[in-house]
Amino acid sequence: MIQSNQQDKNNFIYAQSRYHGKVKPEYLAFDANLQEFARKVGYISALETAGKLSPEEAYKQIQTLWKQLKHSKKELGIGNEVKY
């Protein structure tokens, strides 16, 4: 029962939406990275709004997350496809 309750909490806190795009491993990986980025930006925004983070620190943290997301896009080869 405790294990199930913990899993329910994790599913609630770290909820992921279903992916509806073209199914390719790199797209699925990027989608997971994008959802994690969005979740973390939401947390940072909430902390800044509550006065727990300065606007400058919030900006720095979001900028770092953005750079990580861009790096994952590049590493996964997203957007490098040749179109005919």
N, CA, C and O atoms as a Maestro MAE file, in Angstrom:
{
 s_m_m2io_version
 :::
 2.0.0
}

f_m_ct {
 s_m_title
 :::
 protein
 m_atom[336] {
  # First column is atom index #
  i_m_mmod_type
  r_m_x_coord
  r_m_y_coord
  r_m_z_coord
  i_m_residue_number
  s_m_chain_name
  s_m_pdb_residue_name
  s_m_pdb_atom_name
  i_m_atomic_number
  :::
  1 25 0.828 -1.195 0.000 1 A "MET " " N  " 7
  2 3 0.000 0.000 0.000 1 A "MET " " CA " 6
  3 2 0.868 1.252 0.000 1 A "MET " " C  " 6
  4 15 0.572 2.208 -0.717 1 A "MET " " O  " 8
  5 25 1.933 1.258 0.795 2 A "ILE " " N  " 7
  6 3 2.816 2.422 0.856 2 A "ILE " " CA " 6
  7 2 3.492 2.627 -0.499 2 A "ILE " " C  " 6
  8 15 3.615 3.755 -0.974 2 A "ILE " " O  " 8
  9 25 3.930 1.527 -1.116 3 A "GLN " " N  " 7
  10 3 4.566 1.604 -2.437 3 A "GLN " " CA " 6
  11 2 3.606 2.221 -3.449 3 A "GLN " " C  " 6
  12 15 4.004 3.087 -4.228 3 A "GLN " " O  " 8
  13 25 2.359 1.790 -3.447 4 A "SER " " N  " 7
  14 3 1.348 2.300 -4.362 4 A "SER " " CA " 6
  15 2 1.091 3.786 -4.128 4 A "SER " " C  " 6
  16 15 0.960 4.554 -5.081 4 A "SER " " O  " 8
  17 25 1.020 4.190 -2.860 5 A "ASN " " N  " 7
  18 3 0.793 5.586 -2.522 5 A "ASN " " CA " 6
  19 2 1.949 6.448 -3.012 5 A "ASN " " C  " 6
  20 15 1.727 7.538 -3.539 5 A "ASN " " O  " 8
  21 25 3.176 5.974 -2.844 6 A "GLN " " N  " 7
  22 3 4.353 6.709 -3.316 6 A "GLN " " CA " 6
  23 2 4.330 6.827 -4.835 6 A "GLN " " C  " 6
  24 15 4.654 7.879 -5.385 6 A "GLN " " O  " 8
  25 25 3.948 5.751 -5.508 7 A "GLN " " N  " 7
  26 3 3.875 5.782 -6.971 7 A "GLN " " CA " 6
  27 2 2.812 6.779 -7.432 7 A "GLN " " C  " 6
  28 15 3.020 7.494 -8.412 7 A "GLN " " O  " 8
  29 25 1.684 6.830 -6.740 8 A "ASP " " N  " 7
  30 3 0.638 7.801 -7.064 8 A "ASP " " CA " 6
  31 2 1.154 9.229 -6.916 8 A "ASP " " C  " 6
  32 15 0.878 10.083 -7.758 8 A "ASP " " O  " 8
  33 25 1.906 9.488 -5.842 9 A "LYS " " N  " 7
  34 3 2.476 10.829 -5.639 9 A "LYS " " CA " 6
  35 2 3.455 11.162 -6.750 9 A "LYS " " C  " 6
  36 15 3.429 12.269 -7.289 9 A "LYS " " O  " 8
  37 25 4.317 10.219 -7.099 10 A "ASN " " N  " 7
  38 3 5.283 10.454 -8.170 10 A "ASN " " CA " 6
  39 2 4.585 10.713 -9.504 10 A "ASN " " C  " 6
  40 15 4.992 11.597 -10.257 10 A "ASN " " O  " 8
  41 25 3.540 9.949 -9.794 11 A "ASN " " N  " 7
  42 3 2.799 10.156 -11.031 11 A "ASN " " CA " 6
  43 2 2.128 11.523 -11.052 11 A "ASN " " C  " 6
  44 15 2.018 12.144 -12.110 11 A "ASN " " O  " 8
  45 25 1.683 11.993 -9.900 12 A "PHE " " N  " 7
  46 3 1.056 13.307 -9.820 12 A "PHE " " CA " 6
  47 2 2.091 14.420 -9.984 12 A "PHE " " C  " 6
  48 15 1.891 15.349 -10.767 12 A "PHE " " O  " 8
  49 25 3.181 14.323 -9.256 13 A "ILE " " N  " 7
  50 3 4.198 15.378 -9.272 13 A "ILE " " CA " 6
  51 2 4.959 15.404 -10.589 13 A "ILE " " C  " 6
  52 15 5.257 16.476 -11.115 13 A "ILE " " O  " 8
  53 25 5.270 14.238 -11.120 14 A "TYR " " N  " 7
  54 3 6.062 14.149 -12.343 14 A "TYR " " CA " 6
  55 2 5.227 13.660 -13.523 14 A "TYR " " C  " 6
  56 15 5.693 12.863 -14.338 14 A "TYR " " O  " 8
  57 25 4.008 14.138 -13.602 15 A "ALA " " N  " 7
  58 3 3.093 13.711 -14.667 15 A "ALA " " CA " 6
  59 2 3.671 14.046 -16.030 15 A "ALA " " C  " 6
  60 15 4.293 15.092 -16.215 15 A "ALA " " O  " 8
  61 25 3.462 13.158 -16.971 16 A "GLN " " N  " 7
  62 3 3.874 13.398 -18.339 16 A "GLN " " CA " 6
  63 2 2.668 13.222 -19.243 16 A "GLN " " C  " 6
  64 15 1.855 12.316 -19.066 16 A "GLN " " O  " 8
  65 25 2.580 14.113 -20.211 17 A "SER " " N  " 7
  66 3 1.528 14.005 -21.202 17 A "SER " " CA " 6
  67 2 1.930 12.977 -22.243 17 A "SER " " C  " 6
  68 15 3.114 12.699 -22.435 17 A "SER " " O  " 8
  69 25 0.938 12.420 -22.906 18 A "ARG " " N  " 7
  70 3 1.234 11.472 -23.975 18 A "ARG " " CA " 6
  71 2 1.813 12.198 -25.167 18 A "ARG " " C  " 6
  72 15 1.475 13.351 -25.435 18 A "ARG " " O  " 8
  73 25 2.677 11.524 -25.870 19 A "TYR " " N  " 7
  74 3 3.297 12.069 -27.066 19 A "TYR " " CA " 6
  75 2 2.440 11.696 -28.264 19 A "TYR " " C  " 6
  76 15 2.086 10.530 -28.436 19 A "TYR " " O  " 8
  77 25 2.103 12.679 -29.094 20 A "HIS " " N  " 7
  78 3 1.227 12.427 -30.236 20 A "HIS " " CA " 6
  79 2 1.903 12.677 -31.574 20 A "HIS " " C  " 6
  80 15 1.245 12.623 -32.613 20 A "HIS " " O  " 8
  81 25 3.197 12.948 -31.571 21 A "GLY " " N  " 7
  82 3 3.917 13.232 -32.806 21 A "GLY " " CA " 6
  83 2 4.407 11.970 -33.485 21 A "GLY " " C  " 6
  84 15 4.026 10.853 -33.134 21 A "GLY " " O  " 8
  85 25 5.271 12.188 -34.475 22 A "LYS " " N  " 7
  86 3 5.879 11.075 -35.202 22 A "LYS " " CA " 6
  87 2 6.721 10.263 -34.224 22 A "LYS " " C  " 6
  88 15 7.537 10.822 -33.492 22 A "LYS " " O  " 8
  89 25 6.528 8.958 -34.211 23 A "VAL " " N  " 7
  90 3 7.202 8.102 -33.232 23 A "VAL " " CA " 6
  91 2 8.585 7.702 -33.735 23 A "VAL " " C  " 6
  92 15 8.742 6.851 -34.612 23 A "VAL " " O  " 8
  93 25 9.574 8.352 -33.141 24 A "LYS " " N  " 7
  94 3 10.983 8.033 -33.379 24 A "LYS " " CA " 6
  95 2 11.654 8.131 -32.019 24 A "LYS " " C  " 6
  96 15 11.270 8.977 -31.211 24 A "LYS " " O  " 8
  97 25 12.636 7.296 -31.744 25 A "PRO " " N  " 7
  98 3 13.270 7.325 -30.419 25 A "PRO " " CA " 6
  99 2 13.782 8.708 -30.021 25 A "PRO " " C  " 6
  100 15 13.614 9.128 -28.876 25 A "PRO " " O  " 8
  101 25 14.405 9.415 -30.962 26 A "GLU " " N  " 7
  102 3 14.941 10.737 -30.620 26 A "GLU " " CA " 6
  103 2 13.829 11.744 -30.331 26 A "GLU " " C  " 6
  104 15 14.014 12.644 -29.512 26 A "GLU " " O  " 8
  105 25 12.687 11.607 -30.984 27 A "TYR " " N  " 7
  106 3 11.559 12.499 -30.712 27 A "TYR " " CA " 6
  107 2 10.974 12.221 -29.334 27 A "TYR " " C  " 6
  108 15 10.620 13.145 -28.601 27 A "TYR " " O  " 8
  109 25 10.877 10.949 -28.990 28 A "LEU " " N  " 7
  110 3 10.354 10.592 -27.668 28 A "LEU " " CA " 6
  111 2 11.283 11.091 -26.563 28 A "LEU " " C  " 6
  112 15 10.825 11.591 -25.536 28 A "LEU " " O  " 8
  113 25 12.588 10.951 -26.780 29 A "ALA " " N  " 7
  114 3 13.564 11.424 -25.789 29 A "ALA " " CA " 6
  115 2 13.485 12.942 -25.657 29 A "ALA " " C  " 6
  116 15 13.511 13.471 -24.546 29 A "ALA " " O  " 8
  117 25 13.390 13.645 -26.785 30 A "PHE " " N  " 7
  118 3 13.307 15.102 -26.719 30 A "PHE " " CA " 6
  119 2 12.009 15.547 -26.059 30 A "PHE " " C  " 6
  120 15 12.002 16.517 -25.301 30 A "PHE " " O  " 8
  121 25 10.918 14.853 -26.334 31 A "ASP " " N  " 7
  122 3 9.644 15.186 -25.705 31 A "ASP " " CA " 6
  123 2 9.749 15.065 -24.181 31 A "ASP " " C  " 6
  124 15 9.243 15.918 -23.453 31 A "ASP " " O  " 8
  125 25 10.398 14.015 -23.709 32 A "ALA " " N  " 7
  126 3 10.598 13.856 -22.260 32 A "ALA " " CA " 6
  127 2 11.443 15.000 -21.706 32 A "ALA " " C  " 6
  128 15 11.147 15.530 -20.635 32 A "ALA " " O  " 8
  129 25 12.491 15.381 -22.429 33 A "ASN " " N  " 7
  130 3 13.338 16.500 -21.999 33 A "ASN " " CA " 6
  131 2 12.553 17.810 -21.990 33 A "ASN " " C  " 6
  132 15 12.704 18.625 -21.080 33 A "ASN " " O  " 8
  133 25 11.723 18.004 -22.996 34 A "LEU " " N  " 7
  134 3 10.918 19.218 -23.082 34 A "LEU " " CA " 6
  135 2 9.912 19.307 -21.937 34 A "LEU " " C  " 6
  136 15 9.710 20.375 -21.360 34 A "LEU " " O  " 8
  137 25 9.286 18.183 -21.614 35 A "GLN " " N  " 7
  138 3 8.326 18.175 -20.506 35 A "GLN " " CA " 6
  139 2 9.032 18.441 -19.175 35 A "GLN " " C  " 6
  140 15 8.492 19.136 -18.314 35 A "GLN " " O  " 8
  141 25 10.230 17.894 -19.006 36 A "GLU " " N  " 7
  142 3 10.991 18.156 -17.788 36 A "GLU " " CA " 6
  143 2 11.374 19.630 -17.708 36 A "GLU " " C  " 6
  144 15 11.304 20.231 -16.636 36 A "GLU " " O  " 8
  145 25 11.779 20.215 -18.834 37 A "PHE " " N  " 7
  146 3 12.098 21.640 -18.894 37 A "PHE " " CA " 6
  147 2 10.888 22.471 -18.454 37 A "PHE " " C  " 6
  148 15 11.011 23.370 -17.623 37 A "PHE " " O  " 8
  149 25 9.734 22.161 -19.016 38 A "ALA " " N  " 7
  150 3 8.524 22.914 -18.692 38 A "ALA " " CA " 6
  151 2 8.161 22.794 -17.217 38 A "ALA " " C  " 6
  152 15 7.764 23.776 -16.589 38 A "ALA " " O  " 8
  153 25 8.296 21.596 -16.666 39 A "ARG " " N  " 7
  154 3 7.978 21.381 -15.251 39 A "ARG " " CA " 6
  155 2 8.923 22.196 -14.367 39 A "ARG " " C  " 6
  156 15 8.486 22.839 -13.413 39 A "ARG " " O  " 8
  157 25 10.211 22.168 -14.685 40 A "LYS " " N  " 7
  158 3 11.181 22.900 -13.873 40 A "LYS " " CA " 6
  159 2 10.994 24.410 -13.992 40 A "LYS " " C  " 6
  160 15 11.136 25.131 -13.004 40 A "LYS " " O  " 8
  161 25 10.677 24.894 -15.193 41 A "VAL " " N  " 7
  162 3 10.407 26.324 -15.369 41 A "VAL " " CA " 6
  163 2 9.194 26.725 -14.531 41 A "VAL " " C  " 6
  164 15 9.176 27.806 -13.942 41 A "VAL " " O  " 8
  165 25 8.194 25.870 -14.477 42 A "GLY " " N  " 7
  166 3 7.030 26.139 -13.638 42 A "GLY " " CA " 6
  167 2 7.399 26.258 -12.168 42 A "GLY " " C  " 6
  168 15 6.914 27.149 -11.470 42 A "GLY " " O  " 8
  169 25 8.256 25.363 -11.699 43 A "TYR " " N  " 7
  170 3 8.709 25.422 -10.297 43 A "TYR " " CA " 6
  171 2 9.487 26.705 -10.027 43 A "TYR " " C  " 6
  172 15 9.260 27.384 -9.025 43 A "TYR " " O  " 8
  173 25 10.407 27.026 -10.935 44 A "ILE " " N  " 7
  174 3 11.224 28.229 -10.760 44 A "ILE " " CA " 6
  175 2 10.330 29.471 -10.765 44 A "ILE " " C  " 6
  176 15 10.519 30.375 -9.951 44 A "ILE " " O  " 8
  177 25 9.374 29.515 -11.666 45 A "SER " " N  " 7
  178 3 8.453 30.654 -11.732 45 A "SER " " CA " 6
  179 2 7.661 30.792 -10.441 45 A "SER " " C  " 6
  180 15 7.475 31.900 -9.937 45 A "SER " " O  " 8
  181 25 7.198 29.679 -9.912 46 A "ALA " " N  " 7
  182 3 6.446 29.713 -8.662 46 A "ALA " " CA " 6
  183 2 7.315 30.204 -7.505 46 A "ALA " " C  " 6
  184 15 6.864 30.991 -6.673 46 A "ALA " " O  " 8
  185 25 8.551 29.740 -7.458 47 A "LEU " " N  " 7
  186 3 9.462 30.183 -6.399 47 A "LEU " " CA " 6
  187 2 9.771 31.677 -6.514 47 A "LEU " " C  " 6
  188 15 9.870 32.377 -5.506 47 A "LEU " " O  " 8
  189 25 9.921 32.153 -7.740 48 A "GLU " " N  " 7
  190 3 10.184 33.580 -7.934 48 A "GLU " " CA " 6
  191 2 8.956 34.400 -7.548 48 A "GLU " " C  " 6
  192 15 9.083 35.435 -6.894 48 A "GLU " " O  " 8
  193 25 7.787 33.950 -7.942 49 A "THR " " N  " 7
  194 3 6.545 34.651 -7.606 49 A "THR " " CA " 6
  195 2 6.335 34.709 -6.099 49 A "THR " " C  " 6
  196 15 5.830 35.702 -5.575 49 A "THR " " O  " 8
  197 25 6.723 33.641 -5.403 50 A "ALA " " N  " 7
  198 3 6.563 33.581 -3.944 50 A "ALA " " CA " 6
  199 2 7.676 34.336 -3.210 50 A "ALA " " C  " 6
  200 15 7.653 34.423 -1.982 50 A "ALA " " O  " 8
  201 25 8.632 34.871 -3.938 51 A "GLY " " N  " 7
  202 3 9.712 35.623 -3.309 51 A "GLY " " CA " 6
  203 2 10.834 34.755 -2.774 51 A "GLY " " C  " 6
  204 15 11.692 35.242 -2.038 51 A "GLY " " O  " 8
  205 25 10.842 33.485 -3.128 52 A "LYS " " N  " 7
  206 3 11.891 32.576 -2.667 52 A "LYS " " CA " 6
  207 2 13.137 32.645 -3.542 52 A "LYS " " C  " 6
  208 15 14.223 32.261 -3.105 52 A "LYS " " O  " 8
  209 25 12.992 33.126 -4.759 53 A "LEU " " N  " 7
  210 3 14.107 33.322 -5.681 53 A "LEU " " CA " 6
  211 2 14.031 34.749 -6.204 53 A "LEU " " C  " 6
  212 15 12.943 35.281 -6.423 53 A "LEU " " O  " 8
  213 25 15.182 35.359 -6.400 54 A "SER " " N  " 7
  214 3 15.194 36.691 -7.011 54 A "SER " " CA " 6
  215 2 14.902 36.534 -8.505 54 A "SER " " C  " 6
  216 15 15.121 35.461 -9.068 54 A "SER " " O  " 8
  217 25 14.412 37.590 -9.146 55 A "PRO " " N  " 7
  218 3 14.193 37.502 -10.596 55 A "PRO " " CA " 6
  219 2 15.480 37.152 -11.344 55 A "PRO " " C  " 6
  220 15 15.444 36.410 -12.325 55 A "PRO " " O  " 8
  221 25 16.599 37.674 -10.892 56 A "GLU " " N  " 7
  222 3 17.873 37.388 -11.546 56 A "GLU " " CA " 6
  223 2 18.249 35.917 -11.434 56 A "GLU " " C  " 6
  224 15 18.699 35.310 -12.405 56 A "GLU " " O  " 8
  225 25 18.062 35.342 -10.238 57 A "GLU " " N  " 7
  226 3 18.389 33.922 -10.034 57 A "GLU " " CA " 6
  227 2 17.432 33.045 -10.843 57 A "GLU " " C  " 6
  228 15 17.850 32.052 -11.438 57 A "GLU " " O  " 8
  229 25 16.166 33.409 -10.862 58 A "ALA " " N  " 7
  230 3 15.191 32.645 -11.653 58 A "ALA " " CA " 6
  231 2 15.592 32.670 -13.128 58 A "ALA " " C  " 6
  232 15 15.562 31.644 -13.807 58 A "ALA " " O  " 8
  233 25 15.966 33.849 -13.610 59 A "TYR " " N  " 7
  234 3 16.381 33.983 -15.004 59 A "TYR " " CA " 6
  235 2 17.606 33.110 -15.295 59 A "TYR " " C  " 6
  236 15 17.647 32.411 -16.307 59 A "TYR " " O  " 8
  237 25 18.594 33.152 -14.412 60 A "LYS " " N  " 7
  238 3 19.810 32.346 -14.598 60 A "LYS " " CA " 6
  239 2 19.486 30.862 -14.655 60 A "LYS " " C  " 6
  240 15 20.004 30.134 -15.501 60 A "LYS " " O  " 8
  241 25 18.621 30.419 -13.743 61 A "GLN " " N  " 7
  242 3 18.270 28.998 -13.710 61 A "GLN " " CA " 6
  243 2 17.522 28.583 -14.971 61 A "GLN " " C  " 6
  244 15 17.776 27.513 -15.523 61 A "GLN " " O  " 8
  245 25 16.600 29.429 -15.426 62 A "ILE " " N  " 7
  246 3 15.849 29.104 -16.647 62 A "ILE " " CA " 6
  247 2 16.766 29.139 -17.860 62 A "ILE " " C  " 6
  248 15 16.632 28.318 -18.768 62 A "ILE " " O  " 8
  249 25 17.695 30.084 -17.879 63 A "GLN " " N  " 7
  250 3 18.654 30.159 -18.975 63 A "GLN " " CA " 6
  251 2 19.508 28.887 -19.032 63 A "GLN " " C  " 6
  252 15 19.772 28.366 -20.116 63 A "GLN " " O  " 8
  253 25 19.935 28.395 -17.886 64 A "THR " " N  " 7
  254 3 20.715 27.157 -17.827 64 A "THR " " CA " 6
  255 2 19.890 25.979 -18.336 64 A "THR " " C  " 6
  256 15 20.380 25.155 -19.109 64 A "THR " " O  " 8
  257 25 18.641 25.907 -17.898 65 A "LEU " " N  " 7
  258 3 17.766 24.826 -18.376 65 A "LEU " " CA " 6
  259 2 17.567 24.906 -19.886 65 A "LEU " " C  " 6
  260 15 17.553 23.881 -20.568 65 A "LEU " " O  " 8
  261 25 17.411 26.132 -20.415 66 A "TRP " " N  " 7
  262 3 17.221 26.322 -21.848 66 A "TRP " " CA " 6
  263 2 18.450 25.822 -22.618 66 A "TRP " " C  " 6
  264 15 18.316 25.156 -23.645 66 A "TRP " " O  " 8
  265 25 19.639 26.145 -22.119 67 A "LYS " " N  " 7
  266 3 20.867 25.688 -22.765 67 A "LYS " " CA " 6
  267 2 20.944 24.165 -22.763 67 A "LYS " " C  " 6
  268 15 21.378 23.561 -23.744 67 A "LYS " " O  " 8
  269 25 20.524 23.546 -21.668 68 A "GLN " " N  " 7
  270 3 20.519 22.078 -21.593 68 A "GLN " " CA " 6
  271 2 19.542 21.492 -22.611 68 A "GLN " " C  " 6
  272 15 19.838 20.482 -23.250 68 A "GLN " " O  " 8
  273 25 18.378 22.126 -22.759 69 A "LEU " " N  " 7
  274 3 17.380 21.641 -23.717 69 A "LEU " " CA " 6
  275 2 17.902 21.784 -25.147 69 A "LEU " " C  " 6
  276 15 17.742 20.876 -25.963 69 A "LEU " " O  " 8
  277 25 18.524 22.920 -25.447 70 A "LYS " " N  " 7
  278 3 19.101 23.121 -26.777 70 A "LYS " " CA " 6
  279 2 20.187 22.091 -27.060 70 A "LYS " " C  " 6
  280 15 20.283 21.569 -28.171 70 A "LYS " " O  " 8
  281 25 21.009 21.798 -26.045 71 A "HIS " " N  " 7
  282 3 22.068 20.798 -26.201 71 A "HIS " " CA " 6
  283 2 21.461 19.417 -26.477 71 A "HIS " " C  " 6
  284 15 21.960 18.679 -27.326 71 A "HIS " " O  " 8
  285 25 20.394 19.073 -25.767 72 A "SER " " N  " 7
  286 3 19.772 17.757 -25.989 72 A "SER " " CA " 6
  287 2 19.186 17.688 -27.398 72 A "SER " " C  " 6
  288 15 19.254 16.643 -28.046 72 A "SER " " O  " 8
  289 25 18.611 18.789 -27.877 73 A "LYS " " N  " 7
  290 3 18.062 18.828 -29.243 73 A "LYS " " CA " 6
  291 2 19.168 18.573 -30.251 73 A "LYS " " C  " 6
  292 15 19.003 17.794 -31.190 73 A "LYS " " O  " 8
  293 25 20.290 19.232 -30.050 74 A "LYS " " N  " 7
  294 3 21.426 19.063 -30.958 74 A "LYS " " CA " 6
  295 2 21.962 17.639 -30.905 74 A "LYS " " C  " 6
  296 15 22.210 17.023 -31.942 74 A "LYS " " O  " 8
  297 25 22.140 17.117 -29.693 75 A "GLU " " N  " 7
  298 3 22.679 15.763 -29.528 75 A "GLU " " CA " 6
  299 2 21.755 14.695 -30.125 75 A "GLU " " C  " 6
  300 15 22.222 13.676 -30.633 75 A "GLU " " O  " 8
  301 25 20.457 14.936 -30.059 76 A "LEU " " N  " 7
  302 3 19.491 13.978 -30.594 76 A "LEU " " CA " 6
  303 2 19.290 14.136 -32.099 76 A "LEU " " C  " 6
  304 15 18.646 13.302 -32.736 76 A "LEU " " O  " 8
  305 25 19.843 15.204 -32.661 77 A "GLY " " N  " 7
  306 3 19.724 15.424 -34.101 77 A "GLY " " CA " 6
  307 2 18.355 15.918 -34.526 77 A "GLY " " C  " 6
  308 15 17.964 15.747 -35.681 77 A "GLY " " O  " 8
  309 25 17.626 16.526 -33.607 78 A "ILE " " N  " 7
  310 3 16.299 17.053 -33.928 78 A "ILE " " CA " 6
  311 2 16.475 18.319 -34.756 78 A "ILE " " C  " 6
  312 15 17.242 19.208 -34.385 78 A "ILE " " O  " 8
  313 25 15.760 18.402 -35.882 79 A "GLY " " N  " 7
  314 3 15.836 19.580 -36.728 79 A "GLY " " CA " 6
  315 2 16.932 19.504 -37.777 79 A "GLY " " C  " 6
  316 15 17.084 20.424 -38.581 79 A "GLY " " O  " 8
  317 25 17.686 18.433 -37.780 80 A "ASN " " N  " 7
  318 3 18.757 18.276 -38.767 80 A "ASN " " CA " 6
  319 2 18.338 17.385 -39.939 80 A "ASN " " C  " 6
  320 15 19.150 17.063 -40.806 80 A "ASN " " O  " 8
  321 25 17.066 16.993 -39.954 81 A "GLU " " N  " 7
  322 3 16.602 16.083 -40.992 81 A "GLU " " CA " 6
  323 2 16.606 16.798 -42.341 81 A "GLU " " C  " 6
  324 15 16.300 17.986 -42.436 81 A "GLU " " O  " 8
  325 25 16.956 16.051 -43.368 82 A "VAL " " N  " 7
  326 3 16.932 16.590 -44.725 82 A "VAL " " CA " 6
  327 2 15.511 16.459 -45.251 82 A "VAL " " C  " 6
  328 15 14.909 15.386 -45.203 82 A "VAL " " O  " 8
  329 25 14.985 17.578 -45.759 83 A "LYS " " N  " 7
  330 3 13.625 17.570 -46.316 83 A "LYS " " CA " 6
  331 2 13.724 17.682 -47.828 83 A "LYS " " C  " 6
  332 15 14.471 18.505 -48.358 83 A "LYS " " O  " 8
  333 25 12.967 16.850 -48.507 84 A "TYR " " N  " 7
  334 3 12.972 16.862 -49.964 84 A "TYR " " CA " 6
  335 2 11.743 17.516 -50.490 84 A "TYR " " C  " 6
  336 15 11.571 17.620 -51.705 84 A "TYR " " O  " 8
  :::
 }
 m_bond[335] {
  # First column is bond index #
  i_m_from
  i_m_to
  i_m_order
  :::
  1 1 2 1
  2 2 3 1
  3 3 4 2
  4 3 5 1
  5 5 6 1
  6 6 7 1
  7 7 8 2
  8 7 9 1
  9 9 10 1
  10 10 11 1
  11 11 12 2
  12 11 13 1
  13 13 14 1
  14 14 15 1
  15 15 16 2
  16 15 17 1
  17 17 18 1
  18 18 19 1
  19 19 20 2
  20 19 21 1
  21 21 22 1
  22 22 23 1
  23 23 24 2
  24 23 25 1
  25 25 26 1
  26 26 27 1
  27 27 28 2
  28 27 29 1
  29 29 30 1
  30 30 31 1
  31 31 32 2
  32 31 33 1
  33 33 34 1
  34 34 35 1
  35 35 36 2
  36 35 37 1
  37 37 38 1
  38 38 39 1
  39 39 40 2
  40 39 41 1
  41 41 42 1
  42 42 43 1
  43 43 44 2
  44 43 45 1
  45 45 46 1
  46 46 47 1
  47 47 48 2
  48 47 49 1
  49 49 50 1
  50 50 51 1
  51 51 52 2
  52 51 53 1
  53 53 54 1
  54 54 55 1
  55 55 56 2
  56 55 57 1
  57 57 58 1
  58 58 59 1
  59 59 60 2
  60 59 61 1
  61 61 62 1
  62 62 63 1
  63 63 64 2
  64 63 65 1
  65 65 66 1
  66 66 67 1
  67 67 68 2
  68 67 69 1
  69 69 70 1
  70 70 71 1
  71 71 72 2
  72 71 73 1
  73 73 74 1
  74 74 75 1
  75 75 76 2
  76 75 77 1
  77 77 78 1
  78 78 79 1
  79 79 80 2
  80 79 81 1
  81 81 82 1
  82 82 83 1
  83 83 84 2
  84 83 85 1
  85 85 86 1
  86 86 87 1
  87 87 88 2
  88 87 89 1
  89 89 90 1
  90 90 91 1
  91 91 92 2
  92 91 93 1
  93 93 94 1
  94 94 95 1
  95 95 96 2
  96 95 97 1
  97 97 98 1
  98 98 99 1
  99 99 100 2
  100 99 101 1
  101 101 102 1
  102 102 103 1
  103 103 104 2
  104 103 105 1
  105 105 106 1
  106 106 107 1
  107 107 108 2
  108 107 109 1
  109 109 110 1
  110 110 111 1
  111 111 112 2
  112 111 113 1
  113 113 114 1
  114 114 115 1
  115 115 116 2
  116 115 117 1
  117 117 118 1
  118 118 119 1
  119 119 120 2
  120 119 121 1
  121 121 122 1
  122 122 123 1
  123 123 124 2
  124 123 125 1
  125 125 126 1
  126 126 127 1
  127 127 128 2
  128 127 129 1
  129 129 130 1
  130 130 131 1
  131 131 132 2
  132 131 133 1
  133 133 134 1
  134 134 135 1
  135 135 136 2
  136 135 137 1
  137 137 138 1
  138 138 139 1
  139 139 140 2
  140 139 141 1
  141 141 142 1
  142 142 143 1
  143 143 144 2
  144 143 145 1
  145 145 146 1
  146 146 147 1
  147 147 148 2
  148 147 149 1
  149 149 150 1
  150 150 151 1
  151 151 152 2
  152 151 153 1
  153 153 154 1
  154 154 155 1
  155 155 156 2
  156 155 157 1
  157 157 158 1
  158 158 159 1
  159 159 160 2
  160 159 161 1
  161 161 162 1
  162 162 163 1
  163 163 164 2
  164 163 165 1
  165 165 166 1
  166 166 167 1
  167 167 168 2
  168 167 169 1
  169 169 170 1
  170 170 171 1
  171 171 172 2
  172 171 173 1
  173 173 174 1
  174 174 175 1
  175 175 176 2
  176 175 177 1
  177 177 178 1
  178 178 179 1
  179 179 180 2
  180 179 181 1
  181 181 182 1
  182 182 183 1
  183 183 184 2
  184 183 185 1
  185 185 186 1
  186 186 187 1
  187 187 188 2
  188 187 189 1
  189 189 190 1
  190 190 191 1
  191 191 192 2
  192 191 193 1
  193 193 194 1
  194 194 195 1
  195 195 196 2
  196 195 197 1
  197 197 198 1
  198 198 199 1
  199 199 200 2
  200 199 201 1
  201 201 202 1
  202 202 203 1
  203 203 204 2
  204 203 205 1
  205 205 206 1
  206 206 207 1
  207 207 208 2
  208 207 209 1
  209 209 210 1
  210 210 211 1
  211 211 212 2
  212 211 213 1
  213 213 214 1
  214 214 215 1
  215 215 216 2
  216 215 217 1
  217 217 218 1
  218 218 219 1
  219 219 220 2
  220 219 221 1
  221 221 222 1
  222 222 223 1
  223 223 224 2
  224 223 225 1
  225 225 226 1
  226 226 227 1
  227 227 228 2
  228 227 229 1
  229 229 230 1
  230 230 231 1
  231 231 232 2
  232 231 233 1
  233 233 234 1
  234 234 235 1
  235 235 236 2
  236 235 237 1
  237 237 238 1
  238 238 239 1
  239 239 240 2
  240 239 241 1
  241 241 242 1
  242 242 243 1
  243 243 244 2
  244 243 245 1
  245 245 246 1
  246 246 247 1
  247 247 248 2
  248 247 249 1
  249 249 250 1
  250 250 251 1
  251 251 252 2
  252 251 253 1
  253 253 254 1
  254 254 255 1
  255 255 256 2
  256 255 257 1
  257 257 258 1
  258 258 259 1
  259 259 260 2
  260 259 261 1
  261 261 262 1
  262 262 263 1
  263 263 264 2
  264 263 265 1
  265 265 266 1
  266 266 267 1
  267 267 268 2
  268 267 269 1
  269 269 270 1
  270 270 271 1
  271 271 272 2
  272 271 273 1
  273 273 274 1
  274 274 275 1
  275 275 276 2
  276 275 277 1
  277 277 278 1
  278 278 279 1
  279 279 280 2
  280 279 281 1
  281 281 282 1
  282 282 283 1
  283 283 284 2
  284 283 285 1
  285 285 286 1
  286 286 287 1
  287 287 288 2
  288 287 289 1
  289 289 290 1
  290 290 291 1
  291 291 292 2
  292 291 293 1
  293 293 294 1
  294 294 295 1
  295 295 296 2
  296 295 297 1
  297 297 298 1
  298 298 299 1
  299 299 300 2
  300 299 301 1
  301 301 302 1
  302 302 303 1
  303 303 304 2
  304 303 305 1
  305 305 306 1
  306 306 307 1
  307 307 308 2
  308 307 309 1
  309 309 310 1
  310 310 311 1
  311 311 312 2
  312 311 313 1
  313 313 314 1
  314 314 315 1
  315 315 316 2
  316 315 317 1
  317 317 318 1
  318 318 319 1
  319 319 320 2
  320 319 321 1
  321 321 322 1
  322 322 323 1
  323 323 324 2
  324 323 325 1
  325 325 326 1
  326 326 327 1
  327 327 328 2
  328 327 329 1
  329 329 330 1
  330 330 331 1
  331 331 332 2
  332 331 333 1
  333 333 334 1
  334 334 335 1
  335 335 336 2
  :::
 }
}
